[in-house]
């Protein structure tokens, strides 16, 4: 009997505490706000042709509907840490969601390509702050014991958004009107705003913090120029090189200054912590793979396999399903100290799933590719939660808002760099492809790039915290 009680007590001690209704409420609100902002990064992609026809604008101009949103999102992220410290997380969260809803309403009323581009930038200014502020509030509320499961839940929009965006956009454009791409955000955003005062923690404003104006002048324009340059590299390589070069110089100047400033806009001294650095670098590499592959996969299915855009969107769903399953399963494992093993397994699964597409010249059956994409999704879902948890566990609670901004910036730059690299290599290979077989071979060759990036990230997992030892009597 005593032995039975001892085993029961030991199991209870090892089991992480439940999330609790308060934390669940915070997570639900954050997921709602994050999902609409992440969806909007890709939901417009399938409507580009419709928008170009509606506004009689060339594709080169209407592409700014996507680019303006992404550039504005990136440029505003550095402000999130300071704003949350200065005014409190809940106030900043509600202001960001409100600005995103306002931008959505204005975009639905656009009367020209130029007005739509401007209103999309307004959306991006709000949307860019929603995810980092929301994640920092969840991380601060969860604590280290519940961090894994909490990060699993709030990571779902980041995984499902890029996959579901083209599907949702296609449905709305086909069944309704292009304006519904933006109108659908309004009721969801208003519900999020209505519940935010009730469930979101107020945060702890620290009025003593000063805004690092020189850092802001260097970093925000630098990030905007860098992301813009990378996003237009295939359309205008010369201009892209100039913009990316200017952006890189400004970001480097900010980094040099940040290590010397007493209150920098972003706290780069976090990179002195091995765990934080390893998690951040892996996120940078995998961000390039995940976002960059969302360029490669639709093009492969349409150009090499001849599928229609609607069917192509459906072919991508297994990746999101796999990621969602892995996110749900990995959270408890991370809370039990198994993050390193989960990341390693996830990287292997990602590499294996994407490697199937390197056999494109052999025309593998679509069923095999669907299964491979599901496996890659499982791998991606296994990496997000433990990486965020590892990064936050190395920091004090007060440092989380600025650290969240840093991680989001790295993911954004990694995604832009991955997309640009894959696009340039694929473009050069397709330029020399004069037959269907050569087109397929070009895709098979370029898919080695994301596989190599994942393999490169795998050894860094060894730098994450080791497994938590099992307590013994």
C-alpha positions in Angstrom: 0.0 0.0 0.0 2.8 2.3 0.9 4.6 1.5 -2.3 1.4 2.2 -4.3 1.0 5.6 -2.6 4.7 6.4 -3.3 4.3 5.6 -7.0 1.1 7.7 -7.1 2.8 10.6 -5.4 5.8 10.4 -7.8 3.5 10.4 -10.9 1.7 13.4 -9.6 5.0 15.2 -9.0 6.2 14.5 -12.5 2.9 15.5 -14.2 3.0 19.2 -15.2 0.2 21.4 -13.8 -3.0 21.8 -15.9 -3.3 24.9 -18.0 -6.3 26.2 -16.0 -9.3 28.3 -17.3 -7.5 31.6 -17.1 -4.6 30.6 -19.3 -6.9 28.8 -21.7 -8.9 32.0 -22.1 -5.8 33.9 -22.9 -4.6 31.3 -25.4 -8.0 31.3 -27.2 -8.0 35.1 -27.6 -4.4 35.1 -28.8 -5.0 32.3 -31.3 -8.1 34.2 -32.6 -6.1 37.4 -33.2 -3.0 35.7 -34.5 -4.9 33.5 -37.0 -6.5 36.3 -38.9 -3.2 38.3 -39.1 -1.2 35.2 -40.3 -3.9 34.2 -42.8 -3.8 37.6 -44.3 -0.2 37.2 -45.3 -1.1 34.5 -47.8 -4.9 34.7 -48.3 -4.5 37.5 -50.9 -2.1 35.4 -53.1 -4.8 33.6 -55.0 -6.7 36.8 -55.6 -3.9 38.7 -57.3 -5.3 38.0 -60.8 -8.8 39.1 -59.7 -7.4 42.3 -58.1 -5.3 43.1 -61.2 -8.4 42.8 -63.4 -10.7 44.7 -61.0 -8.4 47.7 -60.7 -6.9 47.5 -64.3 -3.4 47.3 -62.7 -0.3 45.4 -63.9 0.8 42.4 -61.9 4.0 44.2 -60.9 1.9 46.9 -59.2 -0.7 44.7 -57.6 1.9 42.4 -56.1 2.5 45.3 -53.7 -0.8 44.3 -52.0 1.2 41.4 -50.6 4.6 43.1 -50.3 3.3 46.2 -48.4 1.6 44.0 -45.8 4.8 42.0 -45.2 7.1 45.0 -45.1 4.8 46.9 -42.7 4.5 43.8 -40.4 8.3 43.5 -40.3 9.0 47.1 -39.8 6.8 47.4 -36.7 8.0 44.3 -34.8 10.9 46.1 -33.2 8.5 48.4 -31.4 6.6 45.6 -29.7 9.0 45.0 -26.8 9.3 48.6 -25.9 5.6 49.3 -26.3 4.6 46.3 -24.1 7.1 47.4 -21.4 6.0 51.0 -21.6 2.2 50.7 -21.8 1.4 47.1 -20.7 0.8 44.1 -22.9 -3.0 44.2 -22.9 -3.2 47.8 -24.1 -0.7 47.2 -26.9 -2.5 44.0 -27.9 -5.8 45.7 -28.1 -4.4 48.6 -30.1 -2.7 46.3 -32.5 -5.9 44.2 -33.1 -7.9 47.4 -33.4 -5.5 48.8 -36.0 -5.6 45.5 -38.0 -9.4 45.5 -38.0 -9.5 49.2 -39.1 -7.0 48.3 -41.9 -9.2 45.4 -42.9 -12.3 47.6 -43.1 -10.5 50.2 -45.2 -9.1 47.5 -47.5 -12.6 46.2 -48.2 -13.6 49.7 -49.3 -10.6 50.3 -51.6 -11.4 52.0 -54.9 -8.0 51.6 -56.6 -4.8 49.6 -56.5 -3.0 52.5 -54.8 -5.6 52.8 -52.0 -5.6 49.0 -51.4 -1.8 49.0 -51.1 -1.9 51.8 -48.5 -4.7 50.1 -46.5 -2.8 46.8 -46.6 0.2 48.6 -45.0 -2.2 49.8 -42.3 -3.2 46.2 -41.7 0.4 45.2 -41.5 1.3 47.8 -38.9 -1.4 46.3 -36.7 -0.9 42.7 -37.6 2.9 42.9 -37.1 2.4 43.5 -33.4 -0.4 41.0 -32.7 1.7 37.8 -32.8 4.7 38.9 -30.7 2.7 40.7 -28.1 0.2 37.8 -27.8 3.0 35.2 -27.5 4.8 37.2 -24.9 1.6 37.5 -22.8 1.0 33.8 -23.0 4.6 33.0 -22.1 4.5 35.3 -19.1 1.2 33.9 -17.9 2.2 30.2 -18.5 5.4 30.1 -16.5 8.0 27.4 -17.2 5.9 24.5 -16.0 3.2 25.1 -18.6 5.2 26.7 -21.3 5.3 23.7 -23.7 1.6 23.2 -23.9 0.9 26.9 -24.0 3.4 27.5 -26.9 1.9 24.5 -28.8 -1.5 26.1 -28.7 -0.4 29.6 -29.8 1.8 28.2 -32.5 -1.1 26.6 -34.4 -1.9 29.9 -36.4 1.7 30.2 -37.5 1.6 26.7 -38.9 -1.9 26.6 -40.3 -2.1 30.2 -41.6 0.3 29.9 -44.6 -1.3 26.6 -45.6 -4.9 27.6 -45.2 -4.5 31.1 -46.5 -4.6 30.2 -50.3 -7.5 27.7 -49.6 -9.6 30.3 -47.8 -8.8 33.0 -50.3 -9.8 30.7 -53.2 -13.1 29.9 -51.6 -14.0 33.5 -50.8 -13.0 34.8 -54.3 -14.9 32.0 -56.0 -18.0 32.0 -53.9 -18.3 35.7 -53.0 -16.4 38.8 -53.8 -12.7 39.8 -53.3 -13.8 42.3 -50.6 -14.7 39.3 -48.3 -11.0 38.5 -48.0 -10.9 41.5 -45.8 -14.4 41.7 -44.5 -14.1 38.3 -42.8 -11.5 39.7 -40.5 -13.8 42.3 -39.0 -16.3 40.1 -37.0 -13.5 37.9 -35.7 -11.4 40.9 -34.7 -14.3 42.5 -32.9 -15.0 39.4 -30.9 -11.3 39.2 -30.0 -11.4 42.9 -28.9 -14.6 42.3 -26.9 -13.1 39.4 -24.8 -9.6 40.9 -24.5 -10.3 43.2 -21.4 -11.9 40.2 -19.6 -9.2 37.6 -20.1 -5.9 39.2 -21.2 -3.5 40.1 -18.4 -2.9 43.8 -18.1 0.9 43.4 -18.0 3.1 45.5 -15.9 3.8 48.9 -17.5 7.2 50.2 -16.7 7.1 53.9 -17.5 10.8 54.4 -16.8 11.8 52.8 -20.1 12.9 55.2 -22.8 12.4 54.6 -26.5 15.6 53.9 -28.3 15.0 56.4 -31.0 18.4 56.0 -32.8 17.9 52.2 -32.7 14.4 52.5 -34.1 15.7 54.8 -36.9 18.3 52.2 -37.8 16.4 48.9 -37.3 12.8 49.5 -38.7 13.9 51.0 -42.0 16.7 48.4 -42.2 14.3 45.5 -41.8 11.8 47.0 -44.2 14.5 47.5 -46.8 16.0 44.0 -46.3 12.6 42.2 -46.5 11.6 44.3 -49.5 14.8 43.6 -51.3 14.5 39.8 -50.7 10.8 39.8 -51.7 11.5 41.4 -55.2 14.7 39.6 -56.0 13.1 37.6 -58.9 11.4 40.6 -60.5 14.2 43.1 -60.2 17.6 41.6 -59.1 19.5 44.8 -59.4 17.1 46.9 -57.3 16.7 44.0 -54.9 20.4 43.9 -54.3 20.6 47.6 -53.5 17.6 47.5 -51.1 18.9 44.3 -49.4 22.4 45.8 -49.1 21.1 49.0 -47.6 18.9 47.0 -45.2 21.8 44.8 -44.2 24.0 47.8 -43.5 21.4 49.5 -41.3 20.7 46.3 -39.4 24.4 45.7 -38.8 24.7 49.3 -37.6 21.9 48.7 -35.2 23.5 45.5 -33.9 26.8 47.4 -33.3 25.0 50.1 -31.4 22.7 47.7 -29.4 25.6 46.1 -27.6 26.7 49.5 -26.4 23.3 51.1 -25.5 22.0 50.9 -22.0 18.4 50.4 -23.1 18.4 49.1 -26.8 15.3 48.6 -28.8 16.1 44.9 -28.9 18.2 43.2 -26.3 20.8 41.4 -28.3 22.8 40.4 -25.2 20.3 37.4 -25.0 22.5 35.8 -27.7 25.1 35.4 -25.0 22.9 32.6 -23.7 23.7 29.3 -25.4 20.1 27.9 -25.2 18.6 31.1 -26.6 21.1 31.4 -29.4 20.6 27.7 -30.5 16.8 28.1 -30.4 17.0 31.3 -32.4 19.3 30.1 -35.1 17.3 26.9 -35.6 14.1 29.0 -35.9 15.8 31.2 -38.4 16.8 28.2 -40.6 13.5 26.4 -40.2 11.6 29.7 -40.9 13.3 29.9 -44.2 12.4 26.2 -45.0 8.7 26.5 -43.9 7.9 29.8 -45.6 10.2 29.2 -48.6 8.6 25.8 -49.2 5.2 27.5 -49.5 6.6 29.0 -52.7 8.1 25.8 -54.1 5.2 23.4 -53.3 2.4 25.2 -55.2 4.6 25.9 -58.1 5.7 22.2 -58.3 2.1 21.0 -58.3 1.0 23.5 -60.9 4.0 23.5 -63.2 5.4 20.1 -62.9 2.2 18.1 -62.2 -0.3 20.2 -64.0 -2.8 20.6 -61.2 -5.3 23.5 -61.0 -4.8 26.2 -58.4 -7.8 25.0 -56.3 -6.6 21.4 -56.2 -3.1 22.6 -55.4 -4.4 24.3 -52.3 -6.0 21.1 -51.2 -2.8 19.2 -51.7 -1.1 21.4 -49.1 -3.6 20.7 -46.3 -1.8 17.4 -45.1 1.1 19.6 -44.1 -1.1 21.7 -41.8 -2.8 18.6 -40.4 0.5 16.9 -39.6 1.7 20.1 -37.9 -1.4 20.5 -35.8 -1.2 16.9 -34.6 2.5 17.3 -33.7 1.8 20.6 -31.9 -0.9 18.9 -29.8 1.3 15.9 -29.0 4.6 17.7 -28.4 3.5 20.2 -25.7 3.3 17.7 -22.8 6.6 16.1 -23.8 8.3 19.5 -23.8 6.8 20.3 -20.3 8.4 17.0 -19.1 11.8 18.2 -20.3 12.0 16.2 -23.6 12.4 19.3 -25.9 15.8 18.3 -27.3 14.6 14.9 -28.4 11.4 16.4 -29.9 13.3 18.9 -31.9 15.8 16.3 -33.2 12.9 14.0 -34.2 11.1 16.8 -35.8 14.1 17.8 -37.9 14.6 14.3 -39.1 10.9 14.0 -40.1 11.0 17.4 -41.9 14.1 16.4 -43.9 12.6 13.0 -44.7 9.3 14.5 -45.9 10.8 17.2 -48.1 13.4 14.7 -49.5 10.6 12.8 -51.2 10.2 15.9 -53.5 13.8 15.6 -54.6 12.6 12.5 -56.5 10.3 14.7 -58.7 12.0 13.6 -61.9 10.7 10.1 -61.3 7.1 11.4 -61.0 6.2 9.8 -57.7 2.5 9.1 -57.2 0.6 11.9 -55.7 -0.4 9.7 -52.8 3.3 9.3 -51.9 3.8 13.1 -52.0 0.7 13.7 -49.9 2.1 11.3 -47.2 5.5 12.9 -47.4 4.0 16.4 -46.9 2.1 15.0 -43.9 5.4 13.7 -42.5 7.1 17.1 -43.1 4.2 18.8 -41.3 4.7 16.4 -38.3 8.3 17.4 -38.2 7.6 21.1 -38.4 5.0 20.9 -35.6 7.6 19.1 -33.4 10.1 21.9 -33.7 8.1 25.0 -32.9 7.0 24.4 -29.4 10.3 23.2 -27.9 12.3 26.0 -29.6 10.0 28.7 -28.2 10.0 27.0 -24.8 13.8 26.7 -24.8 14.3 30.3 -25.8 12.0 31.7 -23.1 13.2 29.3 -20.4 16.6 30.9 -20.6 15.2 34.3 -19.7 13.7 36.2 -16.8 9.9 36.9 -17.1 10.5 40.7 -17.7 12.8 39.9 -20.7 10.2 38.0 -22.6 8.5 40.8 -24.6 11.8 42.0 -26.2 13.0 38.5 -26.7 9.7 37.7 -28.5 10.3 40.6 -30.9 13.8 39.3 -31.6 12.6 35.8 -32.4 9.8 37.1 -34.7 12.2 39.3 -36.6 14.6 36.3 -37.1 11.7 34.1 -38.4 10.6 36.9 -40.7 14.0 37.4 -42.2 14.6 33.7 -42.4 11.4 33.3 -44.3 12.2 36.1 -46.7 15.7 34.8 -47.3 14.5 31.3 -47.8 11.8 32.4 -50.3 14.3 34.6 -52.2 16.9 31.9 -52.4 14.5 29.2 -53.5 13.0 31.6 -56.1 16.3 32.6 -57.6 17.7 29.1 -57.9 14.4 27.7 -59.3 14.2 30.6 -61.8 17.7 30.0 -63.1 17.0 26.2 -63.4 13.7 26.8 -65.2 15.3 29.2 -67.6 17.3 26.3 -69.0 14.4 23.9 -69.0 12.9 23.4 -72.4 10.8 20.3 -71.8 8.4 18.9 -69.3 11.0 16.5 -68.0 13.5 19.3 -67.5 11.0 21.4 -65.6 10.4 18.4 -63.3 14.1 17.9 -62.9 14.6 21.5 -62.0 12.1 21.2 -59.1 13.8 18.0 -58.0 17.1 19.8 -57.8 15.9 22.9 -55.9 14.1 20.8 -53.2 17.6 19.8 -52.0 18.0 23.3 -50.6 15.3 23.0 -47.8 16.5 19.5 -47.0 20.0 20.8 -46.6 18.9 23.7 -44.3 17.0 21.2 -42.1 20.0 18.9 -41.9 22.2 22.0 -41.0 19.9 22.8 -38.1 19.9 19.3 -36.7 23.3 19.5 -34.8 22.2 22.7 -33.1 19.6 20.7 -31.3 22.3 19.3 -29.2 22.8 22.8 -27.6 19.2 22.8 -26.3 18.6 21.9 -22.6 19.2 18.2 -21.8 16.3 16.0 -20.7 15.0 16.6 -17.2 16.2 13.8 -14.9 13.5 11.5 -13.6 13.2 11.9 -9.8 14.0 8.9 -7.7 13.5 8.3 -4.1 
